[in-house]
Amino acid sequence: MAEDSETLKVRMLRVTGKNDTIQWFEYRPSFRVDIVRIEWELDTMDVELDSPVADYLLRAGYAAPVAPGSAPVATKPTAPPPAAPTAPAPSPKPKQDVTAEEPPPPPPAPSWLKPSGDN
C-alpha cells in the first residue's frame, strides 16, 4: 500500500476500541450501510487507507491529514522536558454585578398556526 496514488495516509483522531495488539475505529458511513471497522497498530494513530475512505474520514472530522514524508509520532514517552520557571498566576478579577437584560419576547405565531375561534 505504500506510495500508491489510490491510498492516503491519515492520522486517526478517534478510537472506539482496542485489544493487546491493535486499536480500531468503527463508523457507519450512511444509514443503510453496514458498520465499517478500521484497524491499526496499537502504538500509533497513523493509518494508510483507500482514498475514498480517507476522504470521508477527513471530511467527517474523524481523521487529520498527514503530510507526505512527515516523521512518525513518537509512541514511547521520552524523558519529560525540564520544568520551566513559572510566573505566579494572575489573581482573578472580581466579578462585576451585571444585570442581564431580558431577551425580547418571541415573535407572534403566523396566522396559519393560530387556532381558529370557530371550534
TORRO-383715 format. One record per residue: residue in one letter; x, y, z of N, C-alpha, C, CB in turn. Coordinates in pm, whole numbers, padded with zeros to 5 digits, always signed. Atoms other than C-alpha are relative to their C-alpha. Glycine has a CB too. Example, Ala and Ser with C-alpha at 12.3 -4.5 7.8 and 13.67 -1.06 7.14 Angstrom:
<recs>
a+00089-00119+00000+01230-00450+00780+00090+00120+00000-00099+00003+00125 s-00082-00119-00006+01367-00106+00714-00077+00109+00073+00041+00046-00142 
</recs>
This chain:
<recs>
m+00080-00119+00000+00000+00000+00000+00085+00126+00000-00091-00001+00117 a-00084-00119-00010+00297+00233+00027+00018+00067-00135+00136-00035+00059 e-00024-00082+00118+00336+00516-00225-00095-00032-00115+00141-00017-00045 d+00100+00029+00102+00020+00418-00415-00096+00118-00005-00075-00134+00031 s+00086-00118+00013-00193+00701-00553-00143-00029+00043+00001+00051-00143 e+00136+00036-00040-00507+00510-00455-00016-00001+00151-00036-00136-00056 t+00008-00001-00145-00423+00536-00086+00044+00134+00054+00086-00112+00060 l-00032-00126-00066-00383+00819+00159+00030-00029+00146-00116+00104-00015 k-00035+00021-00140-00213+00829+00497-00066+00110+00084+00154+00000+00019 v+00069-00093-00088-00416+00992+00775+00035-00032+00145-00152-00005-00022 r-00017+00019-00144-00386+01037+01149-00139-00007+00061+00086+00115+00064 m+00132+00018-00059-00689+00898+01327-00013+00086+00126-00024-00148+00034 l+00028-00084-00115-00848+01128+01585-00092-00068+00100-00061+00131-00046 r+00094+00072-00086-01090+00874+01734+00039-00148+00006-00145+00017-00052 v-00019+00144-00021-01060+00521+01875-00126-00050+00068+00129-00031+00085 t+00119+00054-00065-01365+00310+01955+00029-00128+00077-00108-00026-00102 g-00035+00120-00075-01182+00004+02088+00144-00040-00025-00093-00115-00036 k-00135+00053+00018-00853-00178+02132+00014-00129+00077+00106+00103+00046 n-00034+00121-00074-00702-00505+02244+00151+00001+00024-00045-00129-00078 d-00143+00005-00033-00346-00623+02318+00090+00043-00115+00037-00138+00042 t-00088-00027+00113-00213-00565+01964-00048+00109-00096+00020-00125-00077 i+00052-00098+00096-00443-00333+01766-00102+00091+00067-00064-00070-00120 q+00112-00086-00039-00688-00048+01804-00083+00023-00124+00050+00136+00063 w+00087-00015+00115-00984+00034+01583-00098+00114+00020-00075-00129-00027 f+00105-00101+00003-01246+00286+01488-00112-00056-00084+00052+00138-00056 e+00116+00049+00073-01596+00182+01384-00093+00117-00029-00074-00111+00079 y+00093-00105+00039-01835+00408+01195-00095-00054-00104+00075+00125-00054 r+00099+00036+00101-02139+00387+00971-00006+00117-00099-00143-00031+00065 p-00005-00111+00095-02088+00596+00653-00137+00052-00042+00073-00043-00122 s+00136-00046+00028-02463+00612+00587-00097-00095+00069-00028+00008-00154 f+00101+00073-00078-02786+00485+00739-00017-00145-00044-00131+00071-00010 r+00029+00135+00050-02832+00180+00516+00124-00083-00030-00083+00010-00125 v-00125+00070+00025-02469+00068+00512+00047-00064+00130+00109+00097-00056 d-00053+00068-00117-02305-00180+00747+00111+00083+00066+00053-00139-00037 i-00106-00067-00075-02060-00061+01012+00134-00035-00062-00004-00038+00150 v-00134+00018+00054-01706-00013+00882+00097+00006+00116+00033+00108-00109 r-00100+00004-00107-01413-00102+01105+00138+00019-00060-00008-00133+00079 i-00136-00027+00043-01066+00042+01053+00092-00039+00115+00020+00151-00041 e-00092+00046-00104-00781-00126+01243+00141+00048-00030-00003-00153+00012 w-00141-00036+00016-00423-00013+01302+00075-00038+00126+00015+00152-00030 e-00086+00042-00110-00129-00081+01532-00030+00080+00125+00146+00015-00039 l+00034-00058-00129-00168-00005+01898+00085+00122+00033+00015-00103+00108 d-00089-00107-00043+00132+00227+01933+00008+00118-00098+00137-00055+00020 t+00002-00111+00094+00040+00472+01655-00144+00043-00026+00069-00038-00133 m+00132-00044+00042-00252+00675+01525-00003+00020-00151-00040+00130+00072 d-00007-00016+00145-00136+00685+01160-00043-00129-00068+00143+00039-00044 v+00049+00116+00075-00307+00456+00912-00010+00039-00147-00138-00049+00055 e+00009-00023+00144-00298+00424+00533-00127-00068-00050+00126-00053-00075 l+00133+00048+00041-00643+00388+00374-00023+00028-00147-00110+00066+00085 d+00043-00031+00136-00808+00379+00034-00048+00144-00003-00112-00098-00049 s+00032-00142+00010-00865+00734-00090-00145+00034+00033+00030+00048-00139 p+00139-00037-00034-01250+00731-00073-00028-00009+00151-00098-00090-00075 v+00020+00016-00145-01244+00604+00288+00070+00113+00074+00051-00138+00049 a-00076-00106-00065-00973+00850+00390-00068+00136-00020+00144+00004-00055 d+00069-00127+00026-01160+01139+00224-00122+00015+00089-00041+00008-00148 y+00118-00006-00086-01478+01052+00415+00040+00031+00144-00078-00134-00007 l-00042-00020-00138-01293+01033+00748+00052+00142+00022+00108-00102+00038 l-00049-00137-00011-01122+01367+00682-00115+00100+00002+00095+00032-00117 r+00114-00092+00006-01449+01541+00588-00086-00009+00126-00085-00029-00123 a+00084+00020-00118-01630+01392+00890+00071+00040+00130-00044-00145+00009 g-00073-00041-00119-01357+01502+01132+00049-00115+00085-00086+00087+00082 y-00050+00115-00075-01256+01150+01237+00150-00019-00019-00074-00125-00042 a-00143+00014+00029-00904+01186+01093+00054+00135-00043+00025-00107-00111 a-00070-00121+00044-00647+01454+01012+00102-00040-00106+00069+00073+00121 p-00098+00035+00104-00419+01466+00707+00140-00009+00058-00003+00103-00113 v-00141+00013-00036-00058+01356+00742+00080+00044-00121+00036-00148+00043 a-00082-00050+00110+00192+01546+00531+00094-00112-00049+00082+00125+00043 p-00090+00103+00052+00391+01316+00297+00141+00025+00051-00002-00003-00154 g-00137-00011-00047+00735+01246+00438+00013+00051+00141+00076+00086-00089 s-00009-00050-00137+00645+01367+00787+00048-00111+00091-00135+00055+00048 a-00053+00096-00096+00813+01198+01078-00116-00062+00077+00101+00066+00096 p+00106+00062-00079+00601+00946+01266-00004+00058+00140+00019-00152+00006 v+00019-00051-00134+00464+01046+01601+00072-00091+00097-00151+00011+00035 a-00068+00080-00101+00675+00933+01895-00104-00074+00082+00089+00088+00092 t+00100+00079-00068+00488+00648+02056+00040-00030+00143-00024-00129-00074 k-00045+00026-00135+00701+00586+02362+00036+00134+00065+00121-00098+00002 p-00032-00127-00063+00723+00872+02610+00150+00009+00027-00079+00019+00130 t-00140-00022-00029+01070+01018+02643+00008+00074+00132+00070+00079-00114 a-00016-00073-00125+01214+01200+02940-00075+00131-00011+00151+00024+00033 p+00075-00125+00007+00995+01496+03025+00097+00118-00012-00090+00017+00125 p-00087-00117+00012+01139+01835+02931+00020+00064+00137-00058+00102-00100 p-00021-00062-00131+01293+02030+03218-00109+00103+00028+00138+00066+00007 a+00108-00090-00039+01039+02231+03409+00047+00144-00014-00046-00028+00144 a-00032-00141+00016+01040+02595+03311-00046+00074+00125-00066+00059-00127 p+00047-00077-00117+01019+02851+03590-00135+00061-00032+00102+00111+00039 t+00136-00050+00022+00661+02952+03632-00019+00132+00071-00104-00102+00047 a+00034-00128-00060+00540+03300+03698-00125-00019+00084-00023+00111-00109 p+00122+00015-00080+00276+03345+03965-00123+00030-00085+00004+00093+00124 a+00124-00017+00077-00072+03317+03828-00063+00134+00037-00098-00116+00027 p+00065-00127-00033-00255+03648+03798-00125-00025+00083-00036+00078-00129 s+00117+00018-00085-00524+03697+04056-00125+00020-00084+00003+00100+00121 p+00122-00014+00079-00874+03653+03920-00065+00134+00025-00099-00113+00033 k+00068-00128-00012-01068+03968+03852-00131-00021+00075-00026+00063-00140 p+00127+00016-00072-01362+04028+04083-00116+00006-00099-00016+00109+00110 k+00118+00003+00087-01697+03956+03928-00074+00133+00012-00095-00118+00037 q+00078-00122+00001-01888+04260+03825-00147-00038+00004+00033+00088-00125 d+00144+00026-00007-02256+04277+03904-00062+00050-00131-00065+00069+00125 v+00057-00034+00130-02400+04267+03556-00145-00046+00001+00081-00064-00118 t+00141+00038+00007-02776+04277+03535-00030-00037-00144-00093+00115+00051 a+00030+00049+00134-02883+04072+03240-00128+00065-00051-00012-00153-00001 e+00120-00055+00061-03123+04238+03007-00091-00115-00038+00034+00087-00124 e+00094+00104+00037-03436+04043+02944-00002-00013-00151-00141+00029+00054 p+00005+00016+00145-03445+03890+02598-00134+00049-00054+00022-00148-00039 p+00126-00047+00058-03705+04028+02361-00100-00115-00009+00024+00062-00140 p+00100+00106+00008-04035+03838+02350+00006-00067-00138-00143+00056+00028 p-00003+00069+00128-04068+03576+02076-00098+00066-00098-00034-00149+00018 p+00091-00059+00098-04232+03686+01752-00136-00069+00006+00059-00009-00143 p+00133+00062-00003-04607+03624+01720-00007-00118-00097-00109+00103-00034 a+00018+00117+00086-04719+03296+01569-00063+00042-00132-00088-00108+00071 p+00063-00033+00127-04810+03303+01200-00150-00027+00002+00066-00079-00113 s+00146+00013-00002-05179+03334+01121-00047-00141-00032-00062+00097-00099 w+00044+00136+00036-05198+02986+00971+00020-00097+00115+00076-00050-00123 l-00026+00088-00113-05072+02840+01300-00091+00031+00119+00146+00011+00042 k+00087-00038-00111-05314+03027+01530-00129-00081-00005-00030+00153-00004 p+00125+00076-00001-05617+02831+01644-00117+00091-00040-00025-00064+00141 s+00117-00079+00040-05942+02942+01492-00098+00005+00116-00068-00059-00127 g+00098-00016-00111-06212+03070+01731-00133-00065-00031-00022+00148+00030 d+00130+00058+00040-06489+02881+01547-00011-00147+00037-00021+00015-00150 n+00006+00144-00033-06426+02537+01702-00122-00030+00075+00119-00045+00079 
</recs>
